[in-house]
Amino acid sequence: MKGPHNIWRLVRTGATFERTGAMRAALDAMDAPRPLRIAARVLGWPFKWLGIEGDPSMPPVTRALTALGPAYIKFGQILSTRPDVVGDEMALQLRVLQDKLPPFPVEAAKEEVARELDVSVDAVFSSFSPPVAAASIAQVHKAVLAGSGETVAVKVLRPGIEKAFRKDVDAFYLAASIIELFSPASRRLRPTEVIRHFEGVVAGELDLRLESAAASEFAANTEGDDGFQLPAVKWGLSGRRVMTLGWAEGVPLGDNAALDAAGHDRVALSERVLQLFLNHALRDGFFHADMHQGNLKVAANGDIIAFDFGIMGHIDEYTRRVYAEILYGFIRRDYLRVAQVHFEAGYVPADRDVDEFARALRAVGEPIFGMDASQISMGRLLAYLFEVTERFGMETRTELILLQRTMVVVEGVARSLNPHMNIWHVARPVVERYIQSSIGPKAAVGDLLKTARVMARFGPRLPALMEAALIRQAGDPAPRPGSAWPARLAWGGGGLVLGAAAAVLVHWLM
């Protein structure tokens, strides 16, 4: 990981950042300390002439990342979800980072399809268009199936992209270790974990079988959602380097004039896109994490169609409950409860003052509630919330950062459709419905049943576990008067007996 080739890649990166004027902007965005600034300049300035020129019409950082190639473009897009690392202004710049790489030839794409699927492209598809979209990792072609005449989208990875990414990711790990060495304060942001998260995202995008699986799971979760549809995965024509989906036909969600001309209700669409996202995040814990206008269309019947499932967010059930309680507390302006939830979840160290934290949260919430309805933003609220929790010692939580970033994007989409939308009014029924179903007596009974099922699964092993525990206890030295040995035996054996009884009871009930 720390070989000479990785050092050379960092030198080339530093040189490009110097040549494009991006170095100072990037270091300022991260509020880099002096030792890190010196190290960065040493890696870049003496070799400035080796850097890549890039497109002078672009802002410095996006210019440098685009010039350095696919891995850097994708890394910039991922960093746009981490304003805690690069700052709000830089995150906003990176959010609009566009893939400027030229498409590869259609004949090369056909060769990849034939090799991956072991088929004759001309026999399977009656037509196969030049690329209709080209990104850093893959490009998309519009095709027609020879047998059925159905129009499909065929996504094909760039030739050699896996090897290119592997080399650059290794260099990113080296850069993260250098940042942590020269900037101890940066360890709270966990640079190595940021790279690990990036590597995981890219690994998913470099194996299109995983994206196909994500699309399939998303479709299963949302099958009953009114006014929402997804293109179906064509499993027989999908593999590791090729993914085939039904073609999403509709009006782009960002084209208001076309939506109006088609007679679609933009107010209804704005409310639906926000409520769909909240349902997917809270109800399912699995959400589309790249819901910008370019990945959304409106079908002729008014349904919202989502596509491009390369970046999906996942939140476990416990975190969803915490997040919902936080949102609900803010909606009700119950700042003490919001503070208590943070402490109960272990997000804020227990030695901090809960009342002081509640007052800090009130300073976040009240100005927002004083705004005009069209200015209220849950995304902004979460951003302010993270600033406060940082001051109280809360560590960065990647899944919540991704959720907050996606919330900002979805709010932007909704507001582009209806600038006067009241975010709280639209979100409240979704949050309240989730609270009612996931927190309270009914949810507690459900949690107990899940626990009992786990105990039941281990039922056949409980006698052996009890015997092993008793043997271990019997192997202890003879207990001294007043020692805890008898208590440990009683609690250990009793716990196993109760567990065995619970398992038998659950088996009987089921």
C-alpha positions in Angstrom: 0.0 0.0 0.0 2.9 2.4 0.7 5.1 1.4 -2.3 6.9 3.9 -4.5 4.1 3.9 -7.1 1.7 5.2 -4.5 4.1 7.9 -3.5 4.5 8.9 -7.1 0.7 9.0 -7.5 0.5 11.4 -4.5 3.2 13.5 -6.1 1.3 13.7 -9.3 -1.9 14.5 -7.4 -0.1 17.3 -5.4 1.4 18.7 -8.6 -1.9 18.8 -10.4 -3.6 20.5 -7.4 -0.8 23.1 -7.4 -0.9 23.6 -11.2 -4.7 24.1 -11.2 -4.7 26.3 -8.1 -6.7 23.8 -6.1 -4.2 23.1 -3.3 -4.9 26.2 -1.3 -8.7 25.9 -1.7 -8.7 22.2 -0.6 -6.5 22.9 2.4 -8.6 25.9 3.5 -11.8 23.8 3.1 -10.4 21.2 5.5 -9.0 23.9 7.8 -5.7 22.0 7.6 -3.0 22.7 10.2 0.4 24.1 9.3 2.3 20.8 9.3 -0.2 19.3 6.9 0.0 22.3 4.6 3.7 22.0 4.5 3.6 18.3 3.7 1.1 19.0 0.9 3.2 21.7 -0.6 6.3 19.5 -0.5 4.4 16.8 -2.4 3.1 19.3 -5.0 5.0 22.5 -5.5 8.5 21.3 -6.6 6.8 19.0 -9.2 4.2 21.5 -10.3 5.4 21.2 -14.0 4.4 17.5 -13.9 0.8 18.3 -13.0 -2.1 18.0 -15.4 -3.5 21.3 -16.8 -7.2 20.4 -16.7 -10.1 22.6 -17.9 -9.4 26.2 -17.0 -13.2 27.1 -17.2 -13.9 24.9 -14.1 -13.4 25.8 -10.4 -10.0 24.8 -9.2 -10.8 21.7 -7.1 -13.3 20.2 -9.6 -10.8 21.1 -12.4 -8.1 19.1 -10.6 -10.2 16.1 -9.8 -11.6 15.9 -13.3 -8.1 16.1 -14.8 -6.8 13.3 -12.5 -9.4 10.8 -13.8 -12.2 8.4 -12.8 -11.2 7.5 -9.3 -10.7 11.2 -8.3 -14.0 12.2 -9.9 -15.8 9.5 -8.0 -14.0 10.5 -4.8 -15.0 14.1 -5.2 -18.6 13.0 -5.6 -18.4 10.9 -2.4 -16.8 13.8 -0.6 -19.7 16.0 -1.6 -21.7 13.9 0.9 -19.2 14.8 3.7 -19.5 18.5 4.5 -18.1 17.6 7.9 -14.8 16.8 6.2 -14.6 19.4 3.4 -16.9 22.1 4.7 -20.3 23.2 3.3 -19.0 25.5 0.5 -16.6 22.8 -0.9 -19.3 20.1 -0.6 -21.6 22.3 -2.6 -19.0 22.7 -5.4 -18.3 19.0 -5.4 -22.0 18.1 -5.5 -22.2 19.5 -9.0 -19.0 17.7 -10.1 -19.8 16.3 -13.6 -18.2 13.3 -15.2 -16.2 14.9 -18.1 -14.6 11.8 -19.4 -15.4 11.0 -23.0 -17.4 7.8 -23.8 -15.7 4.7 -25.0 -16.7 3.5 -28.5 -19.9 1.6 -28.9 -18.0 -1.3 -30.5 -15.9 -1.7 -27.3 -19.2 -1.7 -25.3 -20.6 -4.5 -27.5 -17.4 -6.5 -27.0 -17.7 -6.2 -23.2 -21.4 -7.3 -23.4 -20.6 -10.3 -25.6 -17.7 -11.3 -23.4 -19.5 -10.9 -20.1 -22.8 -12.5 -21.1 -21.4 -15.0 -23.6 -24.0 -14.0 -26.2 -24.0 -12.5 -29.7 -25.0 -8.9 -29.2 -26.6 -8.7 -32.7 -28.7 -11.8 -31.9 -29.9 -10.5 -28.5 -30.5 -6.9 -29.4 -32.2 -5.7 -32.6 -30.6 -2.2 -32.0 -27.8 -1.0 -29.7 -27.3 2.8 -29.6 -24.2 4.8 -29.1 -23.8 5.8 -25.4 -26.7 8.0 -24.1 -24.8 8.7 -20.8 -21.2 8.4 -19.9 -19.8 8.5 -16.3 -16.6 7.8 -14.5 -17.2 4.1 -14.0 -19.7 3.1 -16.7 -21.8 4.3 -19.6 -25.4 3.5 -20.7 -26.7 2.4 -24.1 -30.3 2.3 -25.2 -31.2 -1.0 -26.9 -34.1 -3.0 -28.1 -34.5 -6.8 -27.3 -34.7 -8.8 -30.5 -37.4 -11.2 -29.3 -39.9 -9.0 -27.5 -39.1 -5.6 -29.0 -38.9 -4.2 -25.4 -36.6 -1.1 -25.0 -33.9 -1.5 -22.3 -31.0 0.4 -20.8 -27.7 -1.5 -20.9 -25.0 -0.3 -18.5 -21.4 -1.3 -19.3 -18.3 -0.8 -17.2 -15.4 1.0 -18.7 -12.7 -1.4 -19.9 -9.9 -1.7 -17.4 -11.6 0.5 -14.8 -11.2 -2.0 -11.9 -7.4 -2.0 -12.2 -7.2 1.8 -12.5 -9.4 2.3 -9.3 -7.4 -0.2 -7.3 -4.1 1.7 -7.9 -5.7 5.1 -7.0 -7.5 3.7 -3.9 -4.2 2.4 -2.5 -2.7 5.9 -3.0 -5.8 7.4 -1.2 -5.1 5.2 1.9 -1.5 6.5 2.0 -2.8 10.1 1.8 -5.2 9.4 4.7 -2.4 8.0 6.9 -0.3 11.1 6.1 -3.2 13.4 7.0 -3.7 11.6 10.3 0.1 11.8 11.0 0.4 15.5 10.4 -3.0 16.5 11.7 -4.0 14.7 14.9 -7.2 16.8 15.1 -8.3 15.2 11.8 -8.6 11.8 13.5 -12.0 12.8 14.8 -13.1 12.9 11.1 -11.5 9.4 10.6 -9.8 10.0 7.2 -9.0 6.3 6.8 -12.6 5.4 7.4 -13.7 7.9 4.8 -11.4 6.1 2.3 -12.8 2.8 3.4 -16.3 4.0 2.9 -15.3 5.3 -0.6 -13.7 1.9 -1.4 -16.9 0.1 -0.3 -19.1 2.4 -2.5 -16.7 1.9 -5.5 -16.6 -1.9 -5.0 -20.4 -1.9 -5.2 -20.3 0.1 -8.4 -17.6 -2.0 -10.0 -19.7 -5.1 -9.6 -22.9 -4.5 -11.4 -24.4 -7.6 -9.9 -24.5 -5.8 -6.6 -26.2 -2.8 -8.2 -28.7 -5.2 -9.8 -29.3 -6.7 -6.4 -29.8 -3.3 -4.8 -32.3 -2.4 -7.5 -34.2 -5.6 -6.9 -34.3 -5.2 -3.1 -35.4 -1.5 -3.6 -38.2 -2.7 -5.9 -39.3 -5.4 -3.4 -39.4 -2.8 -0.6 -41.4 -0.2 -2.6 -43.7 -2.5 -4.5 -46.8 -1.1 -2.7 -45.8 2.6 -2.8 -48.4 4.5 -4.8 -47.1 6.8 -7.5 -43.7 5.2 -7.6 -42.1 2.7 -10.0 -38.7 1.3 -10.8 -37.3 -0.2 -14.0 -37.1 -4.0 -13.7 -33.7 -5.8 -13.7 -33.2 -8.2 -16.6 -31.2 -10.8 -14.7 -30.6 -13.0 -17.8 -28.8 -10.1 -19.4 -26.9 -8.8 -16.4 -23.6 -9.8 -14.9 -20.5 -8.4 -13.1 -19.7 -5.9 -15.9 -23.1 -5.5 -17.6 -26.5 -4.5 -16.2 -29.7 -4.5 -18.2 -32.8 -2.7 -17.0 -36.2 -1.8 -18.5 -36.0 1.7 -20.1 -37.4 4.5 -17.9 -39.7 6.5 -20.3 -40.9 9.8 -18.9 -40.4 13.5 -18.5 -37.3 14.5 -16.5 -38.3 15.7 -13.0 -36.1 18.8 -13.4 -37.9 20.1 -16.5 -40.8 22.1 -15.1 -41.9 23.4 -18.5 -42.3 19.9 -19.8 -44.0 18.7 -16.7 -46.5 21.6 -17.0 -47.1 20.8 -20.7 -47.8 17.2 -19.9 -50.4 18.3 -17.3 -48.6 16.9 -14.2 -49.3 18.4 -10.8 -46.0 19.8 -9.6 -47.2 20.4 -6.0 -48.3 16.8 -5.7 -45.0 15.6 -7.2 -43.0 17.8 -4.7 -44.8 16.3 -1.7 -44.6 12.8 -3.0 -40.9 12.8 -3.7 -40.1 14.0 -0.1 -42.5 11.5 1.5 -41.2 8.6 -0.6 -37.7 9.4 0.5 -38.7 9.6 4.2 -40.7 6.3 3.9 -37.7 4.5 2.3 -35.3 5.8 4.9 -37.5 5.3 8.0 -39.7 2.4 7.1 -37.2 0.3 5.1 -33.8 1.6 6.2 -32.8 1.4 2.5 -32.9 4.5 0.4 -31.8 5.9 -3.0 -28.9 8.1 -1.9 -28.5 9.9 -5.3 -32.1 11.2 -5.8 -31.3 14.3 -7.9 -33.3 15.3 -10.9 -31.1 13.5 -13.4 -32.1 10.1 -11.8 -35.8 10.8 -11.6 -38.5 10.9 -14.3 -42.3 11.2 -14.3 -44.2 8.6 -16.3 -47.2 9.4 -18.4 -49.6 8.3 -15.6 -47.9 10.7 -13.1 -45.7 8.0 -11.3 -42.2 9.0 -10.2 -39.6 6.7 -11.8 -36.2 6.3 -10.1 -33.1 4.8 -11.7 -29.3 4.5 -11.3 -28.9 2.5 -8.1 -25.1 2.8 -7.7 -25.3 4.7 -4.4 -27.8 3.4 -1.9 -28.0 4.3 1.8 -28.6 1.8 4.6 -29.7 2.5 8.2 -30.2 -0.2 10.8 -33.4 -0.3 12.7 -32.1 1.1 15.9 -30.5 4.1 14.2 -33.8 4.7 12.3 -35.7 4.9 15.6 -33.2 7.3 17.0 -33.3 9.5 13.9 -37.1 9.5 13.9 -37.3 10.4 17.6 -34.9 13.3 16.9 -36.9 14.5 14.0 -40.2 14.1 15.9 -38.7 16.0 18.9 -37.8 18.9 16.7 -41.2 18.9 15.0 -42.8 19.2 18.5 -40.0 21.6 19.6 -39.3 19.3 22.5 -35.6 20.0 22.8 -35.1 18.2 26.1 -36.4 15.0 24.6 -34.1 15.4 21.6 -31.2 15.9 23.9 -32.2 12.8 26.0 -32.4 10.7 22.8 -28.8 11.6 22.0 -27.6 10.6 25.4 -29.7 7.4 25.5 -28.2 6.4 22.1 -24.7 7.0 23.3 -24.1 9.6 20.6 -23.0 12.2 23.2 -20.7 11.3 26.1 -22.5 10.6 29.3 -20.4 13.1 31.3 -21.9 16.1 29.4 -24.8 18.1 30.8 -28.1 17.1 29.2 -29.8 20.4 30.0 -27.0 22.4 28.5 -27.2 20.3 25.4 -31.0 20.9 25.2 -30.4 24.6 25.3 -27.9 24.3 22.5 -30.4 22.4 20.5 -33.0 25.1 21.2 -30.6 27.6 19.7 -30.6 25.4 16.5 -34.3 24.8 16.3 -36.0 28.1 17.2 -34.5 30.2 14.4 -35.5 27.7 11.9 -39.1 27.6 13.2 -39.2 31.3 13.0 -38.6 31.2 9.2 -41.1 31.4 6.5 -42.5 28.0 5.6 -40.7 28.1 2.2 -37.3 28.5 4.0 -37.6 25.7 6.5 -35.2 22.9 5.8 -34.7 19.6 7.5 -31.4 19.2 5.7 -30.2 22.6 7.2 -31.5 21.5 10.6 -29.5 18.3 10.5 -26.4 20.2 9.3 -26.7 22.6 12.3 -27.4 19.7 14.6 -24.1 18.0 13.6 -22.3 21.2 14.4 -23.8 21.3 17.9 -23.2 17.6 18.5 -19.6 18.0 17.4 -19.1 20.6 20.1 -20.5 18.1 22.7 -18.1 15.3 21.6 -20.3 13.3 19.2 -18.2 11.4 16.7 -19.0 11.5 13.0 -21.6 9.0 11.9 -21.2 8.2 8.2 -24.7 6.8 7.6 -26.3 10.0 9.1 -24.1 12.2 7.0 -25.2 10.4 3.9 -28.8 10.7 5.0 -28.4 14.4 5.7 -26.8 15.0 2.3 -29.6 13.0 0.5 -32.2 15.0 2.5 -30.7 18.2 1.2 -30.8 16.9 -2.4 -34.4 15.7 -2.1 -35.5 19.0 -0.6 -33.9 20.8 -3.5 -35.8 18.6 -5.9 -39.1 19.2 -4.1 -38.5 22.9 -3.8 -37.7 23.1 -7.5 -41.1 21.8 -8.2 -42.9 23.9 -5.5 -40.8 26.8 -4.0 -43.5 27.4 -1.3 -43.5 23.9 0.1 -43.8 23.5 3.9 -41.3 20.8 4.5 -42.4 20.1 8.1 -46.1 19.9 7.1 -45.3 17.3 4.4 -42.9 15.3 6.6 -44.9 15.2 9.8 -47.4 12.4 8.8 -44.6 10.1 7.7 -42.5 10.6 10.8 -45.6 10.3 13.1 -46.7 7.1 11.3 -43.2 5.6 11.8 -43.1 6.6 15.5 -46.4 5.0 16.1 -45.4 1.7 14.5 -41.8 1.5 15.8 -41.9 3.1 19.3 -44.4 2.0 21.9 -46.0 -1.1 23.4 -46.6 -2.8 20.0 -43.0 -2.3 18.9 -41.8 -3.5 22.3 -43.8 -6.8 21.9 -42.3 -7.2 18.4 -38.8 -6.7 19.8 -39.4 -9.4 22.5 -40.7 -11.8 19.9 -37.6 -11.3 17.7 -35.4 -11.9 20.8 -37.4 -15.0 21.6 -36.9 -16.3 18.0 -33.2 -15.9 18.4 -33.3 -17.9 21.7 -35.4 -20.5 20.0 -32.9 -20.9 17.2 -30.2 -21.7 19.8 -32.6 -24.0 21.7 -30.9 -27.3 20.6 -27.5 -25.9 21.8 -28.7 -24.7 25.2 -28.1 -28.0 27.1 -24.5 -28.2 25.8 -23.9 -24.5 26.6 -25.2 -25.0 30.1 -23.0 -28.1 30.6 -20.0 -26.2 29.4 -20.7 -23.3 31.7 -21.1 -25.6 34.7 -17.9 -27.4 33.9 -16.0 -24.1 33.7 -17.5 -23.0 37.0 -16.6 -26.3 38.6 -13.0 -25.9 37.4 -12.7 -22.7 39.5 -10.8 -22.9 42.8 -13.0 -23.5 45.8 -14.8 -20.3 46.7 -13.7 -18.3 49.7 -16.4 -17.1 52.1 -18.2 -14.2 50.7 -16.9 -14.7 47.2 -19.0 -14.2 44.1 -18.5 -17.8 42.8 -21.9 -19.1 44.0 -23.6 -16.0 42.6 -21.9 -16.5 39.2 -23.0 -20.1 39.1 -26.5 -19.2 40.1 -26.8 -16.4 37.6 -25.0 -18.3 34.8 -27.0 -21.6 35.2 -30.2 -19.7 35.9 -29.8 -17.6 32.8 -29.3 -20.7 30.7 -32.3 -22.4 32.3 -34.5 -19.4 31.6 -33.2 -19.3 28.1 -34.0 -22.9 27.5 -37.5 -22.4 29.0 -38.0 -19.4 26.7 -36.9 -21.4 23.7 -39.3 -24.3 24.5 -42.2 -21.8 25.0 -41.5 -20.1 21.7 -41.4 -23.4 19.9 -44.7 -24.3 21.5 -46.3 -20.9 20.5 -45.1 -21.1 17.0 
